[in-house]
Amino acid sequence: MKMFFVVYAEAMDDTITEAFKEAGYKSYTKAHGATGEGEESEPKLGTHYWPGKNTTLLLAVPDGEIPRLVELVRRLKVEQPRAGIRAFTFPLEECV
């Protein structure tokens, strides 16, 4: 299994979440209010100087789903270039 971890501008939350649901991914964990700096967008630090925050979306999926999810994020990056969407994977082992 893998954890598919997605970070994007919170202003795009409805659009991004709907895209994942339309693609059949209805089970996820979401965290709102994440702050940080990335390479492809302005910092989102929740301050007057650097307003805005990010949302993170985590999906536990079988390894074979990763290419499909990567393609979905690539499409979203083209369709929503200001979302600052980035995706990462890491190994996941269910322990309980």
mmCIF file as gemmi writes it, N, C-alpha and C atoms, coordinates in Angstrom:
data_model
loop_
_atom_site.group_PDB
_atom_site.id
_atom_site.type_symbol
_atom_site.label_atom_id
_atom_site.label_alt_id
_atom_site.label_comp_id
_atom_site.label_asym_id
_atom_site.label_entity_id
_atom_site.label_seq_id
_atom_site.pdbx_PDB_ins_code
_atom_site.Cartn_x
_atom_site.Cartn_y
_atom_site.Cartn_z
_atom_site.occupancy
_atom_site.B_iso_or_equiv
_atom_site.pdbx_formal_charge
_atom_site.auth_seq_id
_atom_site.auth_asym_id
_atom_site.pdbx_PDB_model_num
ATOM 1 N N . MET Axp A 1 ? 0.839 -1.174 0 1 0 ? 1 A 1
ATOM 2 C CA . MET Axp A 1 ? 0 0 0 1 0 ? 1 A 1
ATOM 3 C C . MET Axp A 1 ? 0.882 1.235 0 1 0 ? 1 A 1
ATOM 4 N N . LYS Axp A 2 ? 0.285 2.311 -0.467 1 0 ? 2 A 1
ATOM 5 C CA . LYS Axp A 2 ? 0.964 3.605 -0.486 1 0 ? 2 A 1
ATOM 6 C C . LYS Axp A 2 ? 0.03 4.665 0.084 1 0 ? 2 A 1
ATOM 7 N N . MET Axp A 3 ? 0.651 5.696 0.635 1 0 ? 3 A 1
ATOM 8 C CA . MET Axp A 3 ? -0.093 6.889 1.014 1 0 ? 3 A 1
ATOM 9 C C . MET Axp A 3 ? 0.145 7.895 -0.096 1 0 ? 3 A 1
ATOM 10 N N . PHE Axp A 4 ? -0.927 8.377 -0.686 1 0 ? 4 A 1
ATOM 11 C CA . PHE Axp A 4 ? -0.858 9.414 -1.715 1 0 ? 4 A 1
ATOM 12 C C . PHE Axp A 4 ? -1.205 10.713 -1.021 1 0 ? 4 A 1
ATOM 13 N N . PHE Axp A 5 ? -0.257 11.625 -0.991 1 0 ? 5 A 1
ATOM 14 C CA . PHE Axp A 5 ? -0.348 12.862 -0.221 1 0 ? 5 A 1
ATOM 15 C C . PHE Axp A 5 ? -0.396 14.032 -1.188 1 0 ? 5 A 1
ATOM 16 N N . VAL Axp A 6 ? -1.453 14.835 -1.11 1 0 ? 6 A 1
ATOM 17 C CA . VAL Axp A 6 ? -1.65 15.943 -2.038 1 0 ? 6 A 1
ATOM 18 C C . VAL Axp A 6 ? -1.746 17.238 -1.229 1 0 ? 6 A 1
ATOM 19 N N . VAL Axp A 7 ? -1.061 18.28 -1.697 1 0 ? 7 A 1
ATOM 20 C CA . VAL Axp A 7 ? -1.109 19.603 -1.077 1 0 ? 7 A 1
ATOM 21 C C . VAL Axp A 7 ? -1.571 20.584 -2.141 1 0 ? 7 A 1
ATOM 22 N N . TYR Axp A 8 ? -2.486 21.494 -1.77 1 0 ? 8 A 1
ATOM 23 C CA . TYR Axp A 8 ? -2.986 22.481 -2.73 1 0 ? 8 A 1
ATOM 24 C C . TYR Axp A 8 ? -3.565 23.683 -1.983 1 0 ? 8 A 1
ATOM 25 N N . ALA Axp A 9 ? -3.751 24.782 -2.683 1 0 ? 9 A 1
ATOM 26 C CA . ALA Axp A 9 ? -4.3 26.003 -2.099 1 0 ? 9 A 1
ATOM 27 C C . ALA Axp A 9 ? -5.717 25.751 -1.602 1 0 ? 9 A 1
ATOM 28 N N . GLU Axp A 10 ? -6.011 26.186 -0.369 1 0 ? 10 A 1
ATOM 29 C CA . GLU Axp A 10 ? -7.333 25.917 0.202 1 0 ? 10 A 1
ATOM 30 C C . GLU Axp A 10 ? -8.467 26.539 -0.605 1 0 ? 10 A 1
ATOM 31 N N . ALA Axp A 11 ? -8.182 27.587 -1.345 1 0 ? 11 A 1
ATOM 32 C CA . ALA Axp A 11 ? -9.215 28.212 -2.175 1 0 ? 11 A 1
ATOM 33 C C . ALA Axp A 11 ? -9.724 27.253 -3.248 1 0 ? 11 A 1
ATOM 34 N N . MET Axp A 12 ? -8.938 26.223 -3.563 1 0 ? 12 A 1
ATOM 35 C CA . MET Axp A 12 ? -9.317 25.257 -4.6 1 0 ? 12 A 1
ATOM 36 C C . MET Axp A 12 ? -9.912 23.98 -4.018 1 0 ? 12 A 1
ATOM 37 N N . ASP Axp A 13 ? -10.225 23.978 -2.731 1 0 ? 13 A 1
ATOM 38 C CA . ASP Axp A 13 ? -10.647 22.746 -2.062 1 0 ? 13 A 1
ATOM 39 C C . ASP Axp A 13 ? -11.839 22.073 -2.723 1 0 ? 13 A 1
ATOM 40 N N . ASP Axp A 14 ? -12.903 22.814 -2.985 1 0 ? 14 A 1
ATOM 41 C CA . ASP Axp A 14 ? -14.088 22.192 -3.593 1 0 ? 14 A 1
ATOM 42 C C . ASP Axp A 14 ? -13.767 21.582 -4.953 1 0 ? 14 A 1
ATOM 43 N N . THR Axp A 15 ? -13.021 22.296 -5.773 1 0 ? 15 A 1
ATOM 44 C CA . THR Axp A 15 ? -12.678 21.821 -7.119 1 0 ? 15 A 1
ATOM 45 C C . THR Axp A 15 ? -11.832 20.555 -7.062 1 0 ? 15 A 1
ATOM 46 N N . ILE Axp A 16 ? -10.815 20.565 -6.214 1 0 ? 16 A 1
ATOM 47 C CA . ILE Axp A 16 ? -9.903 19.415 -6.125 1 0 ? 16 A 1
ATOM 48 C C . ILE Axp A 16 ? -10.621 18.209 -5.534 1 0 ? 16 A 1
ATOM 49 N N . THR Axp A 17 ? -11.36 18.421 -4.45 1 0 ? 17 A 1
ATOM 50 C CA . THR Axp A 17 ? -12.083 17.31 -3.82 1 0 ? 17 A 1
ATOM 51 C C . THR Axp A 17 ? -13.077 16.697 -4.794 1 0 ? 17 A 1
ATOM 52 N N . GLU Axp A 18 ? -13.801 17.517 -5.514 1 0 ? 18 A 1
ATOM 53 C CA . GLU Axp A 18 ? -14.777 17.007 -6.485 1 0 ? 18 A 1
ATOM 54 C C . GLU Axp A 18 ? -14.094 16.192 -7.575 1 0 ? 18 A 1
ATOM 55 N N . ALA Axp A 19 ? -12.935 16.631 -8.034 1 0 ? 19 A 1
ATOM 56 C CA . ALA Axp A 19 ? -12.208 15.884 -9.072 1 0 ? 19 A 1
ATOM 57 C C . ALA Axp A 19 ? -11.824 14.491 -8.573 1 0 ? 19 A 1
ATOM 58 N N . PHE Axp A 20 ? -11.376 14.386 -7.329 1 0 ? 20 A 1
ATOM 59 C CA . PHE Axp A 20 ? -11.017 13.069 -6.777 1 0 ? 20 A 1
ATOM 60 C C . PHE Axp A 20 ? -12.262 12.206 -6.616 1 0 ? 20 A 1
ATOM 61 N N . LYS Axp A 21 ? -13.355 12.787 -6.162 1 0 ? 21 A 1
ATOM 62 C CA . LYS Axp A 21 ? -14.588 12.018 -6.013 1 0 ? 21 A 1
ATOM 63 C C . LYS Axp A 21 ? -15.116 11.542 -7.361 1 0 ? 21 A 1
ATOM 64 N N . GLU Axp A 22 ? -15.081 12.417 -8.37 1 0 ? 22 A 1
ATOM 65 C CA . GLU Axp A 22 ? -15.533 12.024 -9.711 1 0 ? 22 A 1
ATOM 66 C C . GLU Axp A 22 ? -14.679 10.9 -10.28 1 0 ? 22 A 1
ATOM 67 N N . ALA Axp A 23 ? -13.398 10.858 -9.876 1 0 ? 23 A 1
ATOM 68 C CA . ALA Axp A 23 ? -12.5 9.789 -10.337 1 0 ? 23 A 1
ATOM 69 C C . ALA Axp A 23 ? -12.685 8.505 -9.531 1 0 ? 23 A 1
ATOM 70 N N . GLY Axp A 24 ? -13.597 8.531 -8.548 1 0 ? 24 A 1
ATOM 71 C CA . GLY Axp A 24 ? -13.902 7.328 -7.79 1 0 ? 24 A 1
ATOM 72 C C . GLY Axp A 24 ? -13.231 7.224 -6.434 1 0 ? 24 A 1
ATOM 73 N N . TYR Axp A 25 ? -12.512 8.254 -6.019 1 0 ? 25 A 1
ATOM 74 C CA . TYR Axp A 25 ? -11.816 8.231 -4.733 1 0 ? 25 A 1
ATOM 75 C C . TYR Axp A 25 ? -12.662 8.955 -3.694 1 0 ? 25 A 1
ATOM 76 N N . LYS Axp A 26 ? -13.387 8.181 -2.917 1 0 ? 26 A 1
ATOM 77 C CA . LYS Axp A 26 ? -14.302 8.759 -1.947 1 0 ? 26 A 1
ATOM 78 C C . LYS Axp A 26 ? -13.805 8.606 -0.508 1 0 ? 26 A 1
ATOM 79 N N . SER Axp A 27 ? -12.776 7.808 -0.298 1 0 ? 27 A 1
ATOM 80 C CA . SER Axp A 27 ? -12.213 7.606 1.04 1 0 ? 27 A 1
ATOM 81 C C . SER Axp A 27 ? -10.901 8.364 1.135 1 0 ? 27 A 1
ATOM 82 N N . TYR Axp A 28 ? -10.852 9.309 2.055 1 0 ? 28 A 1
ATOM 83 C CA . TYR Axp A 28 ? -9.657 10.137 2.194 1 0 ? 28 A 1
ATOM 84 C C . TYR Axp A 28 ? -9.649 10.785 3.57 1 0 ? 28 A 1
ATOM 85 N N . THR Axp A 29 ? -8.524 11.353 3.922 1 0 ? 29 A 1
ATOM 86 C CA . THR Axp A 29 ? -8.395 12.203 5.103 1 0 ? 29 A 1
ATOM 87 C C . THR Axp A 29 ? -7.934 13.557 4.615 1 0 ? 29 A 1
ATOM 88 N N . LYS Axp A 30 ? -8.539 14.604 5.168 1 0 ? 30 A 1
ATOM 89 C CA . LYS Axp A 30 ? -8.212 15.953 4.735 1 0 ? 30 A 1
ATOM 90 C C . LYS Axp A 30 ? -7.828 16.782 5.95 1 0 ? 30 A 1
ATOM 91 N N . ALA Axp A 31 ? -6.806 17.622 5.792 1 0 ? 31 A 1
ATOM 92 C CA . ALA Axp A 31 ? -6.409 18.557 6.843 1 0 ? 31 A 1
ATOM 93 C C . ALA Axp A 31 ? -6.421 19.958 6.253 1 0 ? 31 A 1
ATOM 94 N N . HIS Axp A 32 ? -7.144 20.839 6.906 1 0 ? 32 A 1
ATOM 95 C CA . HIS Axp A 32 ? -7.253 22.23 6.459 1 0 ? 32 A 1
ATOM 96 C C . HIS Axp A 32 ? -6.278 23.111 7.233 1 0 ? 32 A 1
ATOM 97 N N . GLY Axp A 33 ? -5.898 24.222 6.633 1 0 ? 33 A 1
ATOM 98 C CA . GLY Axp A 33 ? -5.105 25.222 7.34 1 0 ? 33 A 1
ATOM 99 C C . GLY Axp A 33 ? -3.619 24.979 7.376 1 0 ? 33 A 1
ATOM 100 N N . ALA Axp A 34 ? -3.116 24.12 6.504 1 0 ? 34 A 1
ATOM 101 C CA . ALA Axp A 34 ? -1.669 23.88 6.462 1 0 ? 34 A 1
ATOM 102 C C . ALA Axp A 34 ? -0.971 25.106 5.873 1 0 ? 34 A 1
ATOM 103 N N . THR Axp A 35 ? 0.176 25.431 6.398 1 0 ? 35 A 1
ATOM 104 C CA . THR Axp A 35 ? 0.946 26.554 5.87 1 0 ? 35 A 1
ATOM 105 C C . THR Axp A 35 ? 2.292 26.047 5.377 1 0 ? 35 A 1
ATOM 106 N N . GLY Axp A 36 ? 2.907 26.828 4.482 1 0 ? 36 A 1
ATOM 107 C CA . GLY Axp A 36 ? 4.218 26.435 3.995 1 0 ? 36 A 1
ATOM 108 C C . GLY Axp A 36 ? 4.625 27.205 2.76 1 0 ? 36 A 1
ATOM 109 N N . GLU Axp A 37 ? 5.812 26.873 2.301 1 0 ? 37 A 1
ATOM 110 C CA . GLU Axp A 37 ? 6.38 27.473 1.1 1 0 ? 37 A 1
ATOM 111 C C . GLU Axp A 37 ? 6.761 26.355 0.152 1 0 ? 37 A 1
ATOM 112 N N . GLY Axp A 38 ? 6.475 26.559 -1.125 1 0 ? 38 A 1
ATOM 113 C CA . GLY Axp A 38 ? 6.796 25.56 -2.125 1 0 ? 38 A 1
ATOM 114 C C . GLY Axp A 38 ? 7.56 26.166 -3.28 1 0 ? 38 A 1
ATOM 115 N N . GLU Axp A 39 ? 7.833 25.343 -4.262 1 0 ? 39 A 1
ATOM 116 C CA . GLU Axp A 39 ? 8.604 25.78 -5.419 1 0 ? 39 A 1
ATOM 117 C C . GLU Axp A 39 ? 7.749 26.335 -6.542 1 0 ? 39 A 1
ATOM 118 N N . GLU Axp A 40 ? 6.462 25.988 -6.574 1 0 ? 40 A 1
ATOM 119 C CA . GLU Axp A 40 ? 5.625 26.351 -7.718 1 0 ? 40 A 1
ATOM 120 C C . GLU Axp A 40 ? 4.576 27.409 -7.418 1 0 ? 40 A 1
ATOM 121 N N . SER Axp A 41 ? 4.536 27.923 -6.184 1 0 ? 41 A 1
ATOM 122 C CA . SER Axp A 41 ? 3.531 28.921 -5.854 1 0 ? 41 A 1
ATOM 123 C C . SER Axp A 41 ? 4.081 29.854 -4.779 1 0 ? 41 A 1
ATOM 124 N N . GLU Axp A 42 ? 3.349 30.931 -4.555 1 0 ? 42 A 1
ATOM 125 C CA . GLU Axp A 42 ? 3.725 31.865 -3.5 1 0 ? 42 A 1
ATOM 126 C C . GLU Axp A 42 ? 3.567 31.179 -2.14 1 0 ? 42 A 1
ATOM 127 N N . PRO Axp A 43 ? 4.338 31.611 -1.144 1 0 ? 43 A 1
ATOM 128 C CA . PRO Axp A 43 ? 4.145 31.046 0.197 1 0 ? 43 A 1
ATOM 129 C C . PRO Axp A 43 ? 2.71 31.257 0.669 1 0 ? 43 A 1
ATOM 130 N N . LYS Axp A 44 ? 2.215 30.306 1.398 1 0 ? 44 A 1
ATOM 131 C CA . LYS Axp A 44 ? 0.889 30.405 2.01 1 0 ? 44 A 1
ATOM 132 C C . LYS Axp A 44 ? 1.116 30.207 3.503 1 0 ? 44 A 1
ATOM 133 N N . LEU Axp A 45 ? 1.247 31.344 4.203 1 0 ? 45 A 1
ATOM 134 C CA . LEU Axp A 45 ? 1.61 31.306 5.611 1 0 ? 45 A 1
ATOM 135 C C . LEU Axp A 45 ? 0.522 31.836 6.532 1 0 ? 45 A 1
ATOM 136 N N . GLY Axp A 46 ? -0.618 32.222 5.968 1 0 ? 46 A 1
ATOM 137 C CA . GLY Axp A 46 ? -1.727 32.701 6.773 1 0 ? 46 A 1
ATOM 138 C C . GLY Axp A 46 ? -1.456 34.028 7.459 1 0 ? 46 A 1
ATOM 139 N N . THR Axp A 47 ? -0.557 34.834 6.891 1 0 ? 47 A 1
ATOM 140 C CA . THR Axp A 47 ? -0.228 36.134 7.474 1 0 ? 47 A 1
ATOM 141 C C . THR Axp A 47 ? -0.714 37.244 6.548 1 0 ? 47 A 1
ATOM 142 N N . HIS Axp A 48 ? -0.607 38.492 7.018 1 0 ? 48 A 1
ATOM 143 C CA . HIS Axp A 48 ? -0.989 39.616 6.161 1 0 ? 48 A 1
ATOM 144 C C . HIS Axp A 48 ? -0.06 39.708 4.96 1 0 ? 48 A 1
ATOM 145 N N . TYR Axp A 49 ? 1.215 39.429 5.169 1 0 ? 49 A 1
ATOM 146 C CA . TYR Axp A 49 ? 2.183 39.535 4.08 1 0 ? 49 A 1
ATOM 147 C C . TYR Axp A 49 ? 2.072 38.346 3.123 1 0 ? 49 A 1
ATOM 148 N N . TRP Axp A 50 ? 1.9 37.157 3.662 1 0 ? 50 A 1
ATOM 149 C CA . TRP Axp A 50 ? 1.742 35.948 2.845 1 0 ? 50 A 1
ATOM 150 C C . TRP Axp A 50 ? 0.416 35.287 3.214 1 0 ? 50 A 1
ATOM 151 N N . PRO Axp A 51 ? -0.693 35.824 2.683 1 0 ? 51 A 1
ATOM 152 C CA . PRO Axp A 51 ? -2.007 35.268 3.035 1 0 ? 51 A 1
ATOM 153 C C . PRO Axp A 51 ? -2.252 33.897 2.407 1 0 ? 51 A 1
ATOM 154 N N . GLY Axp A 52 ? -3.296 33.284 2.86 1 0 ? 52 A 1
ATOM 155 C CA . GLY Axp A 52 ? -3.699 31.995 2.306 1 0 ? 52 A 1
ATOM 156 C C . GLY Axp A 52 ? -3.122 30.842 3.088 1 0 ? 52 A 1
ATOM 157 N N . LYS Axp A 53 ? -3.761 29.708 2.906 1 0 ? 53 A 1
ATOM 158 C CA . LYS Axp A 53 ? -3.311 28.47 3.53 1 0 ? 53 A 1
ATOM 159 C C . LYS Axp A 53 ? -3.504 27.343 2.523 1 0 ? 53 A 1
ATOM 160 N N . ASN Axp A 54 ? -3.022 26.185 2.883 1 0 ? 54 A 1
ATOM 161 C CA . ASN Axp A 54 ? -3.158 24.999 2.04 1 0 ? 54 A 1
ATOM 162 C C . ASN Axp A 54 ? -4.103 24.004 2.682 1 0 ? 54 A 1
ATOM 163 N N . THR Axp A 55 ? -4.535 23.072 1.876 1 0 ? 55 A 1
ATOM 164 C CA . THR Axp A 55 ? -5.262 21.904 2.35 1 0 ? 55 A 1
ATOM 165 C C . THR Axp A 55 ? -4.45 20.691 1.934 1 0 ? 55 A 1
ATOM 166 N N . THR Axp A 56 ? -4.442 19.673 2.773 1 0 ? 56 A 1
ATOM 167 C CA . THR Axp A 56 ? -3.78 18.426 2.41 1 0 ? 56 A 1
ATOM 168 C C . THR Axp A 56 ? -4.821 17.317 2.325 1 0 ? 56 A 1
ATOM 169 N N . LEU Axp A 57 ? -4.611 16.436 1.393 1 0 ? 57 A 1
ATOM 170 C CA . LEU Axp A 57 ? -5.506 15.317 1.146 1 0 ? 57 A 1
ATOM 171 C C . LEU Axp A 57 ? -4.651 14.059 1.169 1 0 ? 57 A 1
ATOM 172 N N . LEU Axp A 58 ? -5.044 13.083 1.966 1 0 ? 58 A 1
ATOM 173 C CA . LEU Axp A 58 ? -4.302 11.829 2.068 1 0 ? 58 A 1
ATOM 174 C C . LEU Axp A 58 ? -5.213 10.677 1.685 1 0 ? 58 A 1
ATOM 175 N N . LEU Axp A 59 ? -4.708 9.813 0.797 1 0 ? 59 A 1
ATOM 176 C CA . LEU Axp A 59 ? -5.471 8.652 0.361 1 0 ? 59 A 1
ATOM 177 C C . LEU Axp A 59 ? -4.599 7.41 0.515 1 0 ? 59 A 1
ATOM 178 N N . ALA Axp A 60 ? -5.081 6.432 1.256 1 0 ? 60 A 1
ATOM 179 C CA . ALA Axp A 60 ? -4.41 5.147 1.379 1 0 ? 60 A 1
ATOM 180 C C . ALA Axp A 60 ? -4.899 4.267 0.235 1 0 ? 60 A 1
ATOM 181 N N . VAL Axp A 61 ? -3.98 3.866 -0.656 1 0 ? 61 A 1
ATOM 182 C CA . VAL Axp A 61 ? -4.381 3.139 -1.856 1 0 ? 61 A 1
ATOM 183 C C . VAL Axp A 61 ? -3.42 1.994 -2.146 1 0 ? 61 A 1
ATOM 184 N N . PRO Axp A 62 ? -3.889 0.975 -2.879 1 0 ? 62 A 1
ATOM 185 C CA . PRO Axp A 62 ? -2.986 -0.065 -3.344 1 0 ? 62 A 1
ATOM 186 C C . PRO Axp A 62 ? -1.939 0.532 -4.295 1 0 ? 62 A 1
ATOM 187 N N . ASP Axp A 63 ? -0.769 -0.053 -4.326 1 0 ? 63 A 1
ATOM 188 C CA . ASP Axp A 63 ? 0.317 0.448 -5.179 1 0 ? 63 A 1
ATOM 189 C C . ASP Axp A 63 ? -0.124 0.672 -6.621 1 0 ? 63 A 1
ATOM 190 N N . GLY Axp A 64 ? -0.97 -0.209 -7.141 1 0 ? 64 A 1
ATOM 191 C CA . GLY Axp A 64 ? -1.399 -0.126 -8.532 1 0 ? 64 A 1
ATOM 192 C C . GLY Axp A 64 ? -2.243 1.099 -8.854 1 0 ? 64 A 1
ATOM 193 N N . GLU Axp A 65 ? -2.763 1.783 -7.849 1 0 ? 65 A 1
ATOM 194 C CA . GLU Axp A 65 ? -3.575 2.983 -8.075 1 0 ? 65 A 1
ATOM 195 C C . GLU Axp A 65 ? -2.728 4.236 -8.291 1 0 ? 65 A 1
ATOM 196 N N . ILE Axp A 66 ? -1.466 4.186 -7.934 1 0 ? 66 A 1
ATOM 197 C CA . ILE Axp A 66 ? -0.618 5.38 -7.988 1 0 ? 66 A 1
ATOM 198 C C . ILE Axp A 66 ? -0.544 5.986 -9.395 1 0 ? 66 A 1
ATOM 199 N N . PRO Axp A 67 ? -0.308 5.22 -10.461 1 0 ? 67 A 1
ATOM 200 C CA . PRO Axp A 67 ? -0.255 5.848 -11.791 1 0 ? 67 A 1
ATOM 201 C C . PRO Axp A 67 ? -1.542 6.6 -12.144 1 0 ? 67 A 1
ATOM 202 N N . ARG Axp A 68 ? -2.677 6.053 -11.781 1 0 ? 68 A 1
ATOM 203 C CA . ARG Axp A 68 ? -3.96 6.715 -12.065 1 0 ? 68 A 1
ATOM 204 C C . ARG Axp A 68 ? -4.086 8.03 -11.281 1 0 ? 68 A 1
ATOM 205 N N . LEU Axp A 69 ? -3.666 8.015 -10.023 1 0 ? 69 A 1
ATOM 206 C CA . LEU Axp A 69 ? -3.709 9.227 -9.213 1 0 ? 69 A 1
ATOM 207 C C . LEU Axp A 69 ? -2.72 10.279 -9.723 1 0 ? 69 A 1
ATOM 208 N N . VAL Axp A 70 ? -1.548 9.842 -10.131 1 0 ? 70 A 1
ATOM 209 C CA . VAL Axp A 70 ? -0.559 10.775 -10.679 1 0 ? 70 A 1
ATOM 210 C C . VAL Axp A 70 ? -1.115 11.447 -11.927 1 0 ? 70 A 1
ATOM 211 N N . GLU Axp A 71 ? -1.769 10.694 -12.77 1 0 ? 71 A 1
ATOM 212 C CA . GLU Axp A 71 ? -2.361 11.271 -13.984 1 0 ? 71 A 1
ATOM 213 C C . GLU Axp A 71 ? -3.461 12.276 -13.631 1 0 ? 71 A 1
ATOM 214 N N . LEU Axp A 72 ? -4.26 11.968 -12.621 1 0 ? 72 A 1
ATOM 215 C CA . LEU Axp A 72 ? -5.295 12.896 -12.178 1 0 ? 72 A 1
ATOM 216 C C . LEU Axp A 72 ? -4.672 14.209 -11.71 1 0 ? 72 A 1
ATOM 217 N N . VAL Axp A 73 ? -3.613 14.144 -10.92 1 0 ? 73 A 1
ATOM 218 C CA . VAL Axp A 73 ? -2.961 15.363 -10.44 1 0 ? 73 A 1
ATOM 219 C C . VAL Axp A 73 ? -2.317 16.123 -11.602 1 0 ? 73 A 1
ATOM 220 N N . ARG Axp A 74 ? -1.716 15.42 -12.539 1 0 ? 74 A 1
ATOM 221 C CA . ARG Axp A 74 ? -1.147 16.104 -13.712 1 0 ? 74 A 1
ATOM 222 C C . ARG Axp A 74 ? -2.222 16.877 -14.472 1 0 ? 74 A 1
ATOM 223 N N . ARG Axp A 75 ? -3.372 16.266 -14.636 1 0 ? 75 A 1
ATOM 224 C CA . ARG Axp A 75 ? -4.488 16.935 -15.323 1 0 ? 75 A 1
ATOM 225 C C . ARG Axp A 75 ? -4.943 18.165 -14.533 1 0 ? 75 A 1
ATOM 226 N N . LEU Axp A 76 ? -5.055 18.016 -13.224 1 0 ? 76 A 1
ATOM 227 C CA . LEU Axp A 76 ? -5.477 19.139 -12.39 1 0 ? 76 A 1
ATOM 228 C C . LEU Axp A 76 ? -4.465 20.279 -12.416 1 0 ? 76 A 1
ATOM 229 N N . LYS Axp A 77 ? -3.178 19.956 -12.494 1 0 ? 77 A 1
ATOM 230 C CA . LYS Axp A 77 ? -2.147 20.999 -12.568 1 0 ? 77 A 1
ATOM 231 C C . LYS Axp A 77 ? -2.309 21.835 -13.834 1 0 ? 77 A 1
ATOM 232 N N . VAL Axp A 78 ? -2.722 21.199 -14.918 1 0 ? 78 A 1
ATOM 233 C CA . VAL Axp A 78 ? -2.937 21.912 -16.179 1 0 ? 78 A 1
ATOM 234 C C . VAL Axp A 78 ? -4.229 22.729 -16.106 1 0 ? 78 A 1
ATOM 235 N N . GLU Axp A 79 ? -5.282 22.106 -15.595 1 0 ? 79 A 1
ATOM 236 C CA . GLU Axp A 79 ? -6.589 22.767 -15.529 1 0 ? 79 A 1
ATOM 237 C C . GLU Axp A 79 ? -6.646 23.871 -14.466 1 0 ? 79 A 1
ATOM 238 N N . GLN Axp A 80 ? -5.891 23.722 -13.39 1 0 ? 80 A 1
ATOM 239 C CA . GLN Axp A 80 ? -5.925 24.654 -12.259 1 0 ? 80 A 1
ATOM 240 C C . GLN Axp A 80 ? -4.505 25.086 -11.898 1 0 ? 80 A 1
ATOM 241 N N . PRO Axp A 81 ? -3.832 25.822 -12.769 1 0 ? 81 A 1
ATOM 242 C CA . PRO Axp A 81 ? -2.418 26.134 -12.527 1 0 ? 81 A 1
ATOM 243 C C . PRO Axp A 81 ? -2.157 26.963 -11.273 1 0 ? 81 A 1
ATOM 244 N N . ARG Axp A 82 ? -3.139 27.708 -10.788 1 0 ? 82 A 1
ATOM 245 C CA . ARG Axp A 82 ? -2.929 28.542 -9.595 1 0 ? 82 A 1
ATOM 246 C C . ARG Axp A 82 ? -3.193 27.784 -8.292 1 0 ? 82 A 1
ATOM 247 N N . ALA Axp A 83 ? -3.579 26.529 -8.387 1 0 ? 83 A 1
ATOM 248 C CA . ALA Axp A 83 ? -3.871 25.738 -7.184 1 0 ? 83 A 1
ATOM 249 C C . ALA Axp A 83 ? -2.598 25.341 -6.443 1 0 ? 83 A 1
ATOM 250 N N . GLY Axp A 84 ? -1.447 25.388 -7.108 1 0 ? 84 A 1
ATOM 251 C CA . GLY Axp A 84 ? -0.196 24.995 -6.467 1 0 ? 84 A 1
ATOM 252 C C . GLY Axp A 84 ? -0.204 23.543 -6.026 1 0 ? 84 A 1
ATOM 253 N N . ILE Axp A 85 ? -0.9 22.705 -6.776 1 0 ? 85 A 1
ATOM 254 C CA . ILE Axp A 85 ? -1.066 21.307 -6.372 1 0 ? 85 A 1
ATOM 255 C C . ILE Axp A 85 ? 0.237 20.515 -6.554 1 0 ? 85 A 1
ATOM 256 N N . ARG Axp A 86 ? 0.572 19.77 -5.511 1 0 ? 86 A 1
ATOM 257 C CA . ARG Axp A 86 ? 1.736 18.879 -5.538 1 0 ? 86 A 1
ATOM 258 C C . ARG Axp A 86 ? 1.306 17.554 -4.935 1 0 ? 86 A 1
ATOM 259 N N . ALA Axp A 87 ? 1.907 16.468 -5.378 1 0 ? 87 A 1
ATOM 260 C CA . ALA Axp A 87 ? 1.564 15.144 -4.861 1 0 ? 87 A 1
ATOM 261 C C . ALA Axp A 87 ? 2.824 14.352 -4.553 1 0 ? 87 A 1
ATOM 262 N N . PHE Axp A 88 ? 2.724 13.52 -3.544 1 0 ? 88 A 1
ATOM 263 C CA . PHE Axp A 88 ? 3.834 12.702 -3.081 1 0 ? 88 A 1
ATOM 264 C C . PHE Axp A 88 ? 3.297 11.334 -2.665 1 0 ? 88 A 1
ATOM 265 N N . THR Axp A 89 ? 4.15 10.348 -2.66 1 0 ? 89 A 1
ATOM 266 C CA . THR Axp A 89 ? 3.769 9.033 -2.134 1 0 ? 89 A 1
ATOM 267 C C . THR Axp A 89 ? 4.797 8.6 -1.105 1 0 ? 89 A 1
ATOM 268 N N . PHE Axp A 90 ? 4.347 7.767 -0.203 1 0 ? 90 A 1
ATOM 269 C CA . PHE Axp A 90 ? 5.275 7.104 0.703 1 0 ? 90 A 1
ATOM 270 C C . PHE Axp A 90 ? 4.68 5.761 1.098 1 0 ? 90 A 1
ATOM 271 N N . PRO Axp A 91 ? 5.534 4.818 1.495 1 0 ? 91 A 1
ATOM 272 C CA . PRO Axp A 91 ? 5.043 3.49 1.847 1 0 ? 91 A 1
ATOM 273 C C . PRO Axp A 91 ? 4.07 3.563 3.02 1 0 ? 91 A 1
ATOM 274 N N . LEU Axp A 92 ? 3.131 2.664 3.008 1 0 ? 92 A 1
ATOM 275 C CA . LEU Axp A 92 ? 2.118 2.636 4.057 1 0 ? 92 A 1
ATOM 276 C C . LEU Axp A 92 ? 1.903 1.203 4.497 1 0 ? 92 A 1
ATOM 277 N N . GLU Axp A 93 ? 1.907 1.016 5.786 1 0 ? 93 A 1
ATOM 278 C CA . GLU Axp A 93 ? 1.662 -0.316 6.344 1 0 ? 93 A 1
ATOM 279 C C . GLU Axp A 93 ? 0.586 -0.179 7.423 1 0 ? 93 A 1
ATOM 280 N N . GLU Axp A 94 ? -0.532 -0.845 7.211 1 0 ? 94 A 1
ATOM 281 C CA . GLU Axp A 94 ? -1.597 -0.81 8.217 1 0 ? 94 A 1
ATOM 282 C C . GLU Axp A 94 ? -1.186 -1.677 9.4 1 0 ? 94 A 1
ATOM 283 N N . CYS Axp A 95 ? -1.31 -1.129 10.597 1 0 ? 95 A 1
ATOM 284 C CA . CYS Axp A 95 ? -0.82 -1.867 11.756 1 0 ? 95 A 1
ATOM 285 C C . CYS Axp A 95 ? -1.925 -2.309 12.724 1 0 ? 95 A 1
ATOM 286 N N . VAL Axp A 96 ? -3.133 -1.877 12.523 1 0 ? 96 A 1
ATOM 287 C CA . VAL Axp A 96 ? -4.229 -2.327 13.398 1 0 ? 96 A 1
ATOM 288 C C . VAL Axp A 96 ? -5.44 -2.65 12.55 1 0 ? 96 A 1
